[in-house]
Amino acid sequence: MVTGCWHWPQSVLRNRRGFTLVELLAVIAIIGVLVGLLLPAVQTAREAARRSACMNNFKQVGLANQHYNDAKRVFPPGAIGARVVATGDAGETFAPGTWGSLSFRLFILPYMEQIELFNRCDFSKNHSDATYTTAPSGGTAICNTLVPQLFCPSSPQFMKTELASETGFTAHIYGVVGPKGTNPASNPSSSYTTTSAQNGDLSRQGIMGVNSKVGSKHVTDGFSSTLMIGEVSWDMDGYRVWTRGWGTGGAAVSARNVTNPINTTSYIAPNMNDTGFGSLHPGGCVFGLADAAVIFMAENIDMPTYRSLASRNGGESARLP
């Protein structure tokens, strides 16, 4: 019978050792390289998920606009501004002073499962009225109520921060007022029609203009090739509270002209109406069409095509790139 403990031979013990400093540094370097390779892929996957969520929000808002059109026989105006009264196509105006400086986002609340919030609105009041800025007992003010469909998850700009006089959430989905510039289909060459406004003349050839009452019959260029809503979620310095549609000096703060390239032209007064659509998604931003389809528009799209897509009745032959 063998008793006692078994021991490693001394020769084996002498040969056992830990990692050297060089080996440890090599392992750390390899791990660093692997992390460097994987991190961009993880970030790309996360951004793809955020962009998908953003496009889904556009789909919901686009469908809400469609449902509004089904119910009212017109699309909602991009903004209500009592001091801009467009004339022309089928008398497409609301009576001046009927509503005050409100955003289209309020009108479509019932079609986004926000009926209770909609029922609290008073459309005879201005956006700065207590109706929108004061919280009811035990509740939240309308301006401080987050409507998740109105945001892009890639943007950190959720609270309006540019005006000390306003509090509340902002929004990243804006109405497309229409195009400004030369109509490429015109012969002889002519510009799209506009209404004079201090913060940049406002187009009258889009679906969601200021005080507009555009019905399906007015979209003669086709629903599938006409922009209706667009993304503004980049660092353009002109965000306002989501309930607001109009500002002093003739500024549409819930809708934009298509005047400048995507991801260009930040807000520098008085250019609010012509600040660019854009986003923090790499390479472009999201738009919704009149048929509620959602597209990602490249920031390098040529301007004649871009403006043509923003027009509802210009007779252009532009198609989505």
matplotlib code that plots the C-alpha trace (Angstrom):
import matplotlib.pyplot as plt

x = [0.0, 1.4, 0.8, 1.6, 1.1, 2.1, 4.3, 5.2, 8.7, 11.1, 12.0, 8.4, 8.0, 11.0, 9.6, 6.2, 5.9, 3.2, 2.7, 5.5, 4.8, 5.3, 2.8, 0.2, 0.6, 0.1, -3.1, -4.4, -3.5, -5.4, -8.5, -8.3, -8.1, -11.1, -13.1, -12.2, -13.5, -16.7, -17.6, -18.4, -20.6, -22.5, -22.9, -24.1, -26.6, -27.9, -28.3, -30.1, -32.5, -33.0, -33.6, -36.1, -38.0, -37.9, -39.4, -42.1, -43.0, -43.3, -45.5, -47.9, -48.0, -48.5, -51.4, -52.8, -52.7, -54.5, -57.2, -57.6, -58.0, -60.6, -62.6, -62.3, -61.7, -58.6, -55.1, -54.3, -52.5, -48.8, -49.4, -52.0, -50.9, -53.7, -51.5, -50.8, -53.8, -53.1, -55.4, -55.8, -56.5, -60.0, -59.8, -57.4, -57.4, -58.9, -60.6, -58.0, -58.1, -60.1, -57.2, -54.1, -50.5, -51.2, -49.4, -50.9, -49.7, -52.6, -55.2, -54.1, -54.0, -57.2, -55.7, -52.6, -54.5, -54.3, -58.0, -57.9, -55.1, -57.1, -60.2, -58.3, -57.4, -59.3, -58.7, -59.9, -56.9, -53.3, -50.6, -49.4, -52.8, -53.2, -55.1, -51.8, -49.3, -51.0, -51.3, -54.7, -54.9, -52.9, -52.0, -49.5, -49.8, -50.4, -47.1, -45.2, -46.9, -44.6, -46.2, -43.6, -44.6, -43.3, -39.7, -36.6, -34.7, -31.3, -31.7, -31.0, -33.2, -36.4, -37.0, -37.4, -34.5, -34.2, -36.8, -36.8, -40.5, -41.4, -41.3, -42.3, -41.3, -40.4, -41.0, -39.0, -41.8, -42.7, -45.1, -43.7, -45.0, -43.8, -41.0, -39.3, -37.2, -37.4, -39.9, -37.9, -41.1, -42.0, -41.5, -40.7, -38.8, -40.8, -40.7, -43.1, -45.7, -45.3, -46.9, -44.9, -43.6, -40.9, -39.1, -38.9, -41.7, -44.0, -44.6, -48.2, -47.6, -47.1, -49.6, -49.1, -48.9, -49.7, -53.5, -53.9, -56.9, -55.5, -57.7, -56.8, -58.0, -55.3, -52.5, -52.3, -48.7, -49.6, -49.7, -46.7, -44.4, -45.3, -43.6, -46.0, -43.9, -40.2, -37.6, -36.0, -33.9, -30.4, -28.6, -30.5, -31.1, -34.7, -36.8, -40.0, -42.6, -44.5, -47.9, -46.8, -47.3, -46.6, -44.2, -43.8, -42.4, -44.2, -42.5, -43.9, -42.4, -44.1, -43.6, -40.8, -40.3, -38.1, -35.6, -32.1, -30.3, -30.8, -28.7, -27.9, -29.1, -29.5, -31.8, -30.5, -33.3, -35.1, -34.9, -37.1, -39.2, -36.2, -34.1, -33.3, -34.8, -32.2, -31.3, -28.5, -28.9, -25.8, -26.4, -29.8, -33.2, -36.7, -39.7, -43.3, -45.2, -48.9, -49.8, -48.2, -45.2, -42.0, -38.6, -35.0, -33.8, -30.1, -28.7, -27.0, -30.2, -30.1, -32.2, -34.5, -35.6, -35.9, -38.1, -40.2, -41.0, -42.2, -44.6, -48.2, -49.2, -46.2, -46.5, -43.0, -42.1, -39.8, -39.7, -38.1, -34.3]
y = [0.0, 3.4, 6.2, 9.9, 12.8, 12.9, 15.8, 17.4, 16.6, 19.5, 19.7, 20.3, 23.0, 24.7, 24.9, 26.4, 30.2, 32.9, 35.2, 37.5, 41.2, 40.9, 38.1, 40.0, 43.1, 41.0, 39.5, 43.0, 44.2, 41.3, 42.0, 45.7, 44.8, 42.5, 45.2, 47.7, 45.4, 44.5, 48.0, 49.6, 46.6, 46.9, 50.7, 50.1, 47.5, 49.9, 52.7, 50.4, 49.6, 53.3, 54.2, 51.3, 52.7, 56.2, 54.9, 53.1, 56.4, 58.1, 55.3, 55.9, 59.6, 59.1, 56.8, 59.3, 62.0, 59.6, 58.8, 62.6, 63.0, 60.2, 61.8, 65.5, 65.2, 67.3, 66.7, 68.6, 71.9, 71.8, 74.8, 77.3, 80.9, 83.5, 86.1, 84.2, 83.7, 81.9, 82.3, 80.2, 76.5, 75.8, 78.5, 76.4, 78.5, 78.4, 81.6, 83.9, 83.8, 80.5, 78.7, 80.2, 79.1, 75.3, 72.4, 69.7, 67.1, 68.1, 67.5, 63.9, 62.8, 60.7, 58.6, 57.9, 56.4, 59.7, 60.5, 61.5, 64.1, 65.3, 65.8, 68.2, 70.5, 73.7, 74.6, 78.1, 78.8, 79.8, 77.3, 79.5, 79.4, 77.6, 74.9, 73.7, 74.9, 74.3, 70.8, 69.7, 68.5, 65.3, 65.4, 66.7, 69.7, 68.9, 70.5, 68.3, 65.1, 62.9, 61.4, 58.8, 58.6, 62.1, 61.4, 59.9, 57.7, 58.7, 62.3, 63.5, 66.6, 65.7, 68.8, 72.2, 74.3, 77.3, 79.6, 80.4, 81.3, 77.7, 74.4, 71.0, 68.3, 69.2, 66.9, 65.5, 65.0, 68.1, 68.8, 69.5, 72.9, 72.5, 73.4, 76.7, 77.5, 76.7, 74.1, 71.9, 71.0, 74.6, 75.9, 78.7, 78.4, 79.6, 79.3, 77.5, 79.8, 81.2, 83.4, 86.2, 85.7, 87.4, 84.2, 83.0, 83.0, 79.9, 77.5, 77.0, 73.8, 71.2, 69.1, 70.5, 74.2, 76.9, 77.2, 74.8, 72.6, 70.3, 67.4, 64.3, 65.9, 68.6, 66.1, 65.8, 64.6, 61.4, 60.2, 57.8, 60.6, 63.5, 64.2, 64.9, 64.8, 65.0, 64.5, 67.4, 65.8, 67.2, 70.1, 72.9, 75.1, 75.9, 73.5, 74.6, 72.9, 70.2, 71.9, 75.0, 75.6, 79.3, 81.9, 85.7, 87.1, 84.6, 81.4, 78.0, 76.0, 72.7, 72.6, 73.4, 74.4, 72.2, 74.9, 73.6, 70.3, 67.7, 68.2, 71.8, 75.3, 75.7, 78.2, 81.8, 84.3, 85.1, 81.8, 79.4, 78.4, 77.4, 75.5, 72.1, 68.7, 66.4, 63.8, 62.2, 59.0, 58.7, 59.9, 61.3, 61.5, 59.9, 61.2, 60.1, 60.2, 61.1, 57.4, 56.8, 55.0, 55.8, 56.3, 57.2, 60.0, 60.4, 63.7, 64.0, 63.9, 66.5, 69.5, 69.5, 66.0, 66.9, 69.9, 68.0, 65.4, 68.1, 69.4, 68.1, 69.8, 71.0, 68.5, 67.1, 63.6, 63.0, 59.6, 58.4, 57.8]
z = [0.0, -1.0, 1.4, 1.5, -1.0, -4.6, -5.7, -9.0, -10.0, -9.4, -13.0, -14.0, -11.3, -12.5, -16.0, -15.0, -15.4, -15.9, -18.9, -19.7, -20.1, -23.9, -24.1, -22.0, -24.2, -27.3, -25.9, -25.0, -28.5, -30.1, -28.0, -29.0, -32.6, -32.3, -30.5, -33.1, -35.8, -34.1, -32.8, -36.2, -37.0, -33.7, -34.3, -37.9, -36.7, -34.0, -36.5, -38.9, -36.1, -35.3, -38.9, -39.2, -36.2, -37.6, -40.9, -39.0, -37.2, -40.6, -41.8, -38.9, -39.5, -43.2, -42.6, -40.1, -42.8, -45.2, -42.6, -42.1, -45.8, -45.9, -43.2, -44.2, -48.0, -47.6, -46.2, -43.0, -43.5, -42.5, -40.3, -39.4, -39.8, -39.7, -41.4, -44.5, -46.8, -50.0, -52.9, -56.0, -56.4, -55.3, -52.6, -50.5, -47.3, -43.9, -42.8, -41.3, -37.5, -37.4, -35.7, -34.3, -35.0, -34.6, -36.1, -38.3, -35.7, -33.5, -36.2, -36.8, -33.1, -33.4, -36.1, -34.0, -31.1, -29.2, -29.0, -25.3, -26.1, -29.1, -27.0, -24.8, -27.7, -28.4, -32.0, -31.5, -29.2, -30.0, -29.2, -26.3, -24.7, -21.3, -23.2, -24.5, -21.9, -18.5, -16.9, -15.7, -12.1, -11.8, -15.5, -18.0, -20.3, -23.9, -24.9, -22.4, -23.6, -25.6, -28.7, -29.7, -33.4, -33.9, -33.1, -34.7, -32.2, -33.8, -32.7, -29.2, -29.8, -28.0, -25.9, -27.5, -26.4, -28.7, -27.1, -23.4, -23.6, -24.7, -22.9, -24.1, -26.5, -30.1, -33.1, -36.1, -38.6, -40.7, -43.5, -46.9, -47.9, -51.5, -53.8, -54.4, -57.4, -61.1, -62.3, -64.7, -66.6, -67.4, -70.9, -71.1, -67.8, -64.7, -61.0, -58.7, -57.2, -53.7, -51.1, -49.6, -46.1, -44.1, -43.2, -46.8, -49.3, -48.9, -51.7, -52.8, -54.8, -52.1, -50.2, -46.7, -47.1, -44.6, -44.3, -47.2, -48.0, -50.5, -51.5, -53.5, -56.8, -56.4, -56.3, -60.1, -60.2, -58.4, -54.8, -55.4, -56.6, -54.3, -50.9, -48.1, -44.9, -44.2, -41.5, -39.6, -36.9, -37.6, -35.9, -37.7, -34.6, -35.3, -33.2, -31.6, -29.4, -31.3, -30.9, -32.7, -36.4, -36.9, -35.7, -35.8, -39.1, -41.3, -40.1, -40.6, -37.8, -38.4, -42.2, -44.6, -48.2, -50.4, -51.3, -50.3, -50.4, -47.6, -44.5, -45.4, -44.4, -40.7, -39.1, -39.2, -38.9, -41.1, -43.1, -41.1, -44.1, -46.1, -43.6, -44.9, -44.3, -42.8, -40.1, -38.2, -40.3, -42.5, -46.1, -46.1, -44.3, -44.3, -46.3, -46.5, -49.8, -50.3, -50.6, -47.1, -48.6, -46.8, -48.4, -47.5, -49.7, -50.4, -49.5, -52.9, -54.9, -57.6, -56.8, -59.9, -59.0, -55.4, -56.1, -58.6, -56.0, -53.6, -56.2, -56.3, -59.6, -61.5, -64.4, -63.8, -64.9, -61.9, -60.3, -57.1, -57.6]

ax = plt.figure().add_subplot(projection="3d")
ax.plot(x, y, z, "-o")
ax.set_aspect("equal")
plt.show()
